[in-house]
Amino acid sequence: MQAVHWTEGAEPRSACWRSAAGAPPPRRVTVADDRMRAALAHRLACEGTALLWSGDFHNARQLLRAMGRRMESRGRRAAALPPDLPSAEAFRRYRQEQSRRARVLGMLLVPLDPGYDIPLRRAPDVRRACAEAYGEPGTGPSVVPLRELLGLIGAHEWRRRGVDVPALGDRIHPHHGVFSPVRGEYVRLVAEAPLPARTRAFDIGTGTGVLAAVLARRGVERVVATDRDPRALDCARENLARLGCADRTEVLEADLFPPGRAPLVVCNPPWLPARPATPLEHAVYDPGSRMLRGFLNGLTAHLEPGGEGWLIISDLAEHLGLRSRAELLDAIGGAGLAVVGRLDTRPVHRRATDPTDPLHAARAAEVTSLWRLGLARPIM
């Protein structure tokens, strides 16, 4: 494990570096406390100096908010893009600014004792949240970005309370690092599309297991759900058991397909063909459309005659200039598949109606679709 080094009271110190987001440890660290002003903290962070907090925990949160407001002011100026700027370039600049924001705000650090206690005044109990993200505690102290730690606390609350999924009529409890089904429109499409059969289905890249649960509750007798992420596998098994679907579902570790064929194969790949900046972004960004193309190119070998493959995907990539509709259709046809139907829906999340969002034009035009795909040629 990587380490962080700093000097405190003329004494050299070090601790293990923790970052579930995969951020590298800072090279320069200085100790900060309640006397630190937001302007100085922001300047030091922008220059690459991390601030290891030794004061009151709530004051650290206030400082992080103040730094965030300074970043938002800069972000609004950066978002004032020329109206004729190509969408792909606007997206590139947006991602660049988001990356810079994460790097700067990630420079405010807090210490953790070996048992995941925070040795600061008025600090919350984060032991369980840290164990869910980092695993069992180690034998020595560690340091973590405060922004990430607050995210772990939020993820723990999501896991504890669950996320309401109207199309499922129940709650899904996402684990840290597993994509949460907060955009329920794509789940509703799977709940409403006509089933080609009820005997068997595959759910490729199951994540929380939400689509496998929907299919099981729709009466599919056997659902095989796959994922390659151990966190997702544990999360899906836990959710399916809680929802009473364990007897009709099987969760397998696999990169895309399980063995065999099924009359229904469902996949909700990451929607944007771009490189993720952190491990947590793999559910959103699919470099080179690897998972999308893998699903399409492998579908004919795993689909029963007369069956359907359901591709659930947004057209946001098209509005951002990252992938054209013609490219998607060429990939479908090139895989020996034909479109037999499509269900569309509009997103209802806040950003879709926020005119201040730098990508508002693309988000406002977005449509989420369930593409019903069949075999273009009979199986020989």
N, C-alpha and C positions, 0 to 999 in steps of 0.2 A: 504494500500500500504506500502511496506517495505521502510526503510529509510537508508540513509548513514550518518555516523557521522565522524567528523574530527575536528581538532583544527587549528585555523588560528589567528595569532597574540595573542596567549594565550587565545583566546575566543573560546568556544565550538560552533560548527556549525552543522547543519543537513539539509538534503534535501530529497525529495522523490527519490527513486531508480526506474529507468525505464530500462527495458530490454525486448524487444519483443522476444528475443531468449530464455528467461527464465533463464538467468544467475542469480545466487544469488548475493546479495550485498556484496562487500568486507568488511572484518572485520577491516582491517587497511588501513587508507587513509592518505596520506601526500600531501601537496600542492607543485606543481612544476611549473616552469616557463621556460623562454627561456634559462636560464643558465644550465638547466638539460642536461647532456651528455647521449648519447645512452647507453654506457656501464653501467652506474649507473642505468639508467631507466630499462634496461633489468634485471639487478641483483635484484633490488627491486621487480619488477613484478614477477620474478621467485620465490622469497621468500614469495610472497603473499601480498605485500604492493601495494596498488593502488595509482596512481598519478593523483590528481585532477589538471587539467591544469588551469593556471591563466595568461598565456602569450599570444603570438600571435597565432591565429588559424592555419595559414599556417605553422608555426614552429612546432606546435603539429603534423600536418600531416607528416612533414619531420621526426620528431622523431619516429612516428609510423612506417614509412617505414624503418628507420634504425633498429628498433627493429625487424621488420619482416625479414630483411636480416640476422640478427643474428640467428633468428629461422630457416630460410631456410638452413643456413650452418649446424646447428645441425640436421635438418631434413634429409639432404642429407647423413650425417654420419649414422643416424638411419636407412635410407632406404637401406643401403648397407647390405642387408640380404643374408644369405647363399643361393646359387642357389637351393639347395635341400630342402629348407624350405617349408612345406605344404602351399598351397594357403590360407587356412583358417587362419593359424597362421600369414601369411604375411598381410592378411587383418586386423586381430586383431591389429597388431602392427601399421599398417598404421592409423587405426582409433584412436588408443591411441595417436599417435603423433599429429594427427589433433586436437584432443581434448586438448592436452597440448598447442598447438599453439594458439588455440582460447582463452584458459584461460589466458595465459600470455599477449597476445596482447589486451585482453579485460580489462587489468588493467590500461590503459590510459584513463582517464575520462574527460569529459567536462561538464560545467554547462549549464543549461537551465533556462531562466526566466519563470515566470508563463505563458506567451503567446507563449512559444517555441522560443523566441529569444535567441541567444548565446551571452552572455556578454563578448566577447573577441574581440580583434583587428582583423580586416580583416576577420571576420566571415561571412559566407554566410547566406542567408535567408533560413531557414529550416522549417519554420512554417507549410507549407503545407505538406511537407514530414513527419513531426512528427505527424501531425493530421491524416494522412492516416494510420500510423502505431499504434499510441497510442490512438487515439480518441481525443475528445475535450480537450483543455488545462485545467489544474487544477487551484487551487487558490494559489499555492506556488511554489517555485523553485524546480528544480529536477536535477538529475545527470544521465548521460548516457555514456556508453563506446563509445569512439570516433570511434572505428572500426565498431560498430553497426550503429552509426549515419551516417557514410559514406555509409554504405550499404543501409540505408533508402533513402539517396539522390539518389543513383543509382537506387533503386526500383522505386522512384518517376519519374525518367527520363524514365525508361522503360514503366511505366504506361502512361506517357505523350506522348512519341513518338510511342510506340507500338513495337511489334516484328513481323518482316516479316515472313509469313508462306506461302512458295511457293505452297504447295499442296492446300491451301485455296484460293490463289490468292488475299490475303488481309493481313491486320495486326491485331494482337491480342494484347490487352492492359492488361497485367497482373497487378493485385493489389499486394501490399506488403503481403508477406506470402502465396501467391498462386503460385503454380509451373508454371513456364514459359515454353511454348513449343519451347524452343531453339533447341531441338533435333528433327528436323522435319521429320526424317525418319519414325517414328511411325505414324505421321499424314498422310504421303504419303501412307502408307499401307492401312489405312482406306479409303483414297480417291480412291484407285485402286481396292480393293477387290470387287468381284461381289455381288451385293445386293440380298438377298433372297426374299425381298419384299420392296415396297415403301410406305406401308400404315402407319406403326408405328415403332418406335425404342426407346429403352431406352439407355441412356448414363449414366453409373454408375460411380460416382466419377468424375463429369464433370470438376472440377477445373476452368480453364478460360472459359470453354464452347467451346473450339476449335473443339473437335470431334463432338459435337452436331451441330455446324455450318457447318462442312464438310458434315454431313449427310443431313442437311436441304438443302444445296446447291446442293446436288446430287439428290434432288427431293423427299426425304422422306417427306410424307405429315404431319406427326406429330412426333416430337421428345420430349421425356420427359427426362430431365436431372436432376440428383440428386447429392447432396453432403451434408455432415453433418457440414461443416465449413461455418459459416456465411460470412466470407470474400469471400470464393469461390462462394457462392450463389449470392452475390452482383456483383462480378466480372463477372460471367457468364451472368447474366441478362444484365449488361451494354454492354458487348461485342456482345451478340446476337441482342440487339436492334440496336447497331451501324452498325452491318453487315446486317441489314434488315431482320433478321430471327425471330423476336419476334412473328410474327403471326403464325409461324409453330412450335414453341418451347414452352415448359413449364419447368420452373426451380422449383424443389421441394426440401425441406429439408428432407432428409431421410438417414438412415444408410444403404447404398446399394440400395435395390430395391424400386421402387414405386409400388402402387397397380396394380394388373392386369397382363396381359400377352402381349407379343409383338412378332412379327416374327423375330425381330433382337434386341439383347441385347449386348451392347458393354461395355467393361471395360478395363481400362489401370491402373492396380493397381501399387503400389510401387514395384520396381523390386527386392529389396534386403531384405531377411528375417533377419533383424537385428534390434536392438533397437535404435531408434533415440535419439540423444544426446540433441536436442533442438526441440521446437515445429515446427520450420521451416523445419526440416528434415523428417517430416511425409510423405511428398510426395515422398521420396526416399526409406525410410526404413519401412518395414512392419513386426513388431515383430511376430514371429511365423507364418508368412504368413496368418495373420488373414483376411485381405481383399481378398487375392487370394482365400483362402479356402471358405470364405463366399460367394464370387461370384459363385464359382463352385458348392457348395452345395445348393445354392438357385436358381440356374439357371433353373432346371427342373420345378420348381413351377411358373416360370414367362415366360417361352418360349412356344410359340404356336407350335402345331404340324407342322413339316416340317420347322421350323424356325432354326435360327443359333445364337449361342452366340460367339461373337468375343472377344478373350482374347489377348490383346496386351502386350507382355512381352519380356524382354531381357533374354538371357541365361548367362548374366554376373555372376549371382549367382552360376551357375554350374561351371564356370571356377574358381571361388573363393572358391569352396568347401563348399558353404553354403546350396546348395540344388541340388540334382542330377536330371537328366532327368527322371530316373525311378520314383522318388518321385512325380514329376509333372504329369507323365502319370498315376500313381496310383491314384493321387487325382482326375484326370479327370474321370477315369473309376469308381472310388468309388462313384462319384457323379451321376452316371447313365448317363454319357455323352460319346460320341464317337467323335474322330477326323475325320472330313470330308474333311479337306484341311488345307494347311498352306502356308502363304506367308512370305518370309524371305528377310531381307535387312541388309546391313552392316552399322554401324555407321560411320559418317563422321566428328565427333567432333575432336578437336585438340588432346585430350588426347589419342585417339585411335592410333595416329602415333607418340607419344612422348616417345622415348626410355628411358628418364630419369624419367618417372613416376614410382613410386614404384609398381604399379599394371599393368605395361605395358603389360606383357604377357597375362593377362586375358582380358584387354581392346582390345588388338589387335585381339584376337580370338572371340570377342563378335559378336553375331548375334541377331538382333531384329526380332521377329516373330509375325504375326497375326495368331493365332490358330482359325480355324473355327470349332466350336463344335456343334454337333447336339444331339438329344435325342437318347440314346442307346436303349430305350424301349418305346413303344407307351404309351401315357397317358391313364390311365384307368378311 
